[in-house]
Amino acid sequence: MAPLPEPLEKDARQRELPPSLWERLRNDPARAPEYIALAASERHAPAAAAWVEERKRMYAHSPAELAQMAKRRHAALARFGGAATGVGGIVTVIPDLAAAAWIQSRLVFFIAAAYGYDPHDPMRPAELLVIRDLYPDPQSARRALDGVGTMVAEAYVGSKMQRDEALAKRLTRFVGRRLTRRFAGRLIPFAAIAFNAIGNERETRALADRAIAFYGG
């Protein structure tokens, strides 16, 4: 695979989840989307604000143009990340799902910022969960996030396999993926490269369209 352009190579480091987030996901897989949304607010909001400010300072882009730029950028990141994690088949399924969720959460913050919404606002992570159809409205999502943020997570009761299965199910729903026969292709080492790359990009573009409709009206 050809190297990423320098801007994408720089952003590619954003695929890596913070170690503290990984620990929360492993210990409390049932609330994985909420932990991702909270961590995304801390990590991605400053980057989204800085990116929009830089774009506006250098060029006269409309909000819609900025949103399309964010869509293309993150779709490419999702494609590259999916290909990278496809090498290991089932061994890298959870890292692939987590990386895809992390990139998608970043995308939503960038699109919100593109349309003039403050990415640091506490409602942004709640809106991320709504856009992903995990909650019916931002208010209920925000209440859930407040509860997770103040609660000490208890270790998930079960074997490592059971914890991984629970985490995979929650992450699968977060990234908008369906469990179909085609998903089996992601479990075969190397053959999963194409499945992951194409699937991750498609899911990220679909989420971008939902976020654009949500923030752009």
C-alpha positions as CSV (number, residue, x, y, z in Angstrom):
1,M,0.0,0.0,0.0
2,A,1.3,3.4,-0.9
3,P,2.2,5.7,2.0
4,L,-0.3,8.2,3.2
5,P,0.1,11.9,2.2
6,E,1.8,13.8,5.0
7,P,-1.4,15.3,6.5
8,L,-3.1,11.9,6.6
9,E,0.0,10.3,8.0
10,K,0.0,12.9,10.8
11,D,-3.7,12.2,11.5
12,A,-3.2,8.5,11.3
13,R,-1.7,8.6,14.8
14,Q,-5.2,9.6,15.9
15,R,-6.3,6.0,15.3
16,E,-4.6,5.0,18.5
17,L,-6.9,4.9,21.5
18,P,-5.6,6.3,24.8
19,P,-4.4,3.5,27.1
20,S,-6.9,4.7,29.8
21,L,-9.8,4.3,27.3
22,W,-8.7,0.7,26.4
23,E,-8.7,-0.1,30.1
24,R,-12.3,1.2,30.5
25,L,-13.5,-0.7,27.4
26,R,-12.0,-4.0,28.7
27,N,-13.4,-3.6,32.2
28,D,-16.9,-2.3,31.3
29,P,-17.6,-3.4,27.6
30,A,-21.4,-2.9,28.0
31,R,-20.8,0.9,28.1
32,A,-18.1,1.1,25.5
33,P,-19.9,3.7,23.4
34,E,-20.3,6.1,26.3
35,Y,-16.6,5.8,27.3
36,I,-15.6,6.4,23.7
37,A,-17.8,9.5,23.4
38,L,-16.4,11.0,26.7
39,A,-12.8,10.3,25.7
40,A,-13.5,11.7,22.2
41,S,-14.7,15.0,23.7
42,E,-11.4,15.4,25.6
43,R,-9.1,14.3,22.7
44,H,-10.8,15.4,19.5
45,A,-12.5,18.7,20.5
46,P,-9.3,20.7,20.6
47,A,-8.1,19.2,17.3
48,A,-11.4,19.9,15.6
49,A,-11.4,23.5,16.8
50,A,-7.8,24.1,15.7
51,W,-8.4,22.5,12.3
52,V,-11.4,24.7,11.5
53,E,-9.6,27.8,12.7
54,E,-6.6,27.0,10.5
55,R,-8.8,26.3,7.4
56,K,-10.7,29.5,7.9
57,R,-7.6,31.5,8.3
58,M,-6.0,30.2,5.2
59,Y,-8.9,29.8,2.9
60,A,-12.5,31.0,2.4
61,H,-14.3,27.7,2.9
62,S,-18.1,27.5,3.5
63,P,-19.3,25.2,6.4
64,A,-20.5,22.7,3.8
65,E,-17.1,22.6,2.1
66,L,-15.3,22.1,5.4
67,A,-17.7,19.3,6.3
68,Q,-16.9,17.6,3.0
69,M,-13.2,18.0,3.6
70,A,-13.6,16.3,7.0
71,K,-15.7,13.5,5.4
72,R,-13.0,12.8,2.8
73,R,-10.2,13.0,5.3
74,H,-11.7,10.6,7.8
75,A,-12.9,8.2,5.2
76,A,-9.3,7.9,4.0
77,L,-8.2,7.3,7.6
78,A,-10.8,4.7,8.1
79,R,-9.8,2.9,4.9
80,F,-6.1,2.9,5.8
81,G,-6.8,1.8,9.3
82,G,-9.0,-1.0,8.2
83,A,-6.4,-2.3,5.8
84,A,-3.7,-2.2,8.5
85,T,-5.8,-4.2,11.1
86,G,-7.0,-6.7,8.5
87,V,-3.7,-8.4,8.5
88,G,-4.5,-10.4,11.7
89,G,-8.0,-11.6,11.0
90,I,-9.9,-12.4,14.2
91,V,-6.9,-11.4,16.3
92,T,-7.4,-7.8,15.2
93,V,-11.2,-7.6,14.9
94,I,-11.6,-5.7,18.2
95,P,-8.7,-3.3,17.5
96,D,-10.2,-2.7,14.1
97,L,-13.7,-2.0,15.6
98,A,-12.2,0.3,18.2
99,A,-10.0,2.2,15.7
100,A,-13.0,2.6,13.4
101,A,-15.1,3.9,16.3
102,W,-12.4,6.3,17.4
103,I,-12.0,7.7,13.8
104,Q,-15.7,8.0,13.5
105,S,-16.0,9.9,16.8
106,R,-13.3,12.3,15.6
107,L,-15.2,12.8,12.3
108,V,-18.4,13.9,14.1
109,F,-16.5,16.5,16.2
110,F,-14.8,17.9,13.0
111,I,-18.2,18.2,11.2
112,A,-19.8,19.8,14.2
113,A,-16.9,22.4,14.3
114,A,-17.2,22.9,10.5
115,Y,-20.8,24.1,10.9
116,G,-19.9,26.5,13.7
117,Y,-20.8,24.3,16.8
118,D,-18.3,24.5,19.7
119,P,-16.6,21.1,19.7
120,H,-15.9,21.6,23.5
121,D,-19.6,21.9,24.3
122,P,-20.7,19.0,26.6
123,M,-23.5,18.2,24.3
124,R,-21.2,17.2,21.5
125,P,-20.5,13.7,22.9
126,A,-24.2,13.2,23.6
127,E,-25.0,14.2,20.0
128,L,-22.4,11.7,18.8
129,L,-24.4,8.9,20.5
130,V,-27.6,10.2,19.0
131,I,-26.2,10.4,15.5
132,R,-25.2,6.7,16.0
133,D,-28.8,5.8,17.0
134,L,-27.7,4.7,20.5
135,Y,-30.0,7.2,22.2
136,P,-33.3,8.9,21.1
137,D,-32.2,12.4,22.0
138,P,-29.2,14.4,23.2
139,Q,-30.7,15.0,26.6
140,S,-31.0,11.3,27.5
141,A,-27.6,10.6,26.0
142,R,-26.1,13.4,28.2
143,R,-27.7,12.0,31.3
144,A,-26.2,8.6,30.5
145,L,-22.8,10.1,30.0
146,D,-23.0,12.0,33.3
147,G,-23.8,8.7,35.0
148,V,-20.9,6.9,33.4
149,G,-18.6,9.8,34.2
150,T,-19.3,9.7,37.9
151,M,-19.5,5.9,38.3
152,V,-16.6,3.7,39.1
153,A,-16.8,0.9,36.5
154,E,-16.9,-2.6,37.9
155,A,-15.0,-5.4,36.2
156,Y,-17.1,-7.3,33.7
157,V,-18.0,-10.7,35.2
158,G,-16.9,-13.4,32.8
159,S,-14.0,-14.9,30.9
160,K,-11.8,-13.0,28.6
161,M,-13.6,-14.5,25.7
162,Q,-16.9,-13.3,27.1
163,R,-15.6,-9.8,27.7
164,D,-14.2,-9.6,24.2
165,E,-17.5,-10.8,22.7
166,A,-19.5,-8.2,24.7
167,L,-17.0,-5.5,23.6
168,A,-17.1,-6.6,20.0
169,K,-20.9,-6.4,20.0
170,R,-21.0,-2.9,21.4
171,L,-18.3,-1.6,19.1
172,T,-20.0,-3.3,16.1
173,R,-23.2,-1.3,16.9
174,F,-21.2,1.9,17.4
175,V,-19.6,1.8,14.0
176,G,-22.9,1.0,12.3
177,R,-21.8,-2.5,11.2
178,R,-24.2,-5.4,10.6
179,L,-23.3,-9.0,11.5
180,T,-23.7,-10.7,8.2
181,R,-22.0,-13.5,6.2
182,R,-19.7,-10.8,4.7
183,F,-18.4,-10.1,8.2
184,A,-16.8,-13.6,8.2
185,G,-14.4,-12.3,5.6
186,R,-12.9,-10.0,8.3
187,L,-11.9,-13.0,10.3
188,I,-9.5,-14.5,7.7
189,P,-6.0,-13.1,8.0
190,F,-4.9,-11.0,5.1
191,A,-8.2,-11.6,3.3
192,A,-9.7,-9.2,5.8
193,I,-7.6,-6.4,4.5
194,A,-10.0,-5.6,1.6
195,F,-13.1,-6.3,3.8
196,N,-11.9,-3.9,6.5
197,A,-10.7,-1.2,4.2
198,I,-13.9,-1.1,2.1
199,G,-16.2,-1.6,5.0
200,N,-14.6,1.0,7.3
201,E,-14.6,3.6,4.6
202,R,-18.2,3.0,3.7
203,E,-19.4,3.1,7.3
204,T,-17.5,6.3,7.9
205,R,-18.9,8.0,4.8
206,A,-22.4,7.0,5.9
207,L,-21.8,8.4,9.3
208,A,-20.5,11.7,7.8
209,D,-23.7,12.1,5.8
210,R,-25.7,11.6,9.0
211,A,-23.6,14.2,10.9
212,I,-23.8,16.7,8.0
213,A,-27.6,16.3,8.0
214,F,-27.7,16.7,11.8
215,Y,-25.5,19.8,12.0
216,G,-26.0,21.3,8.6
217,G,-29.8,21.1,8.5
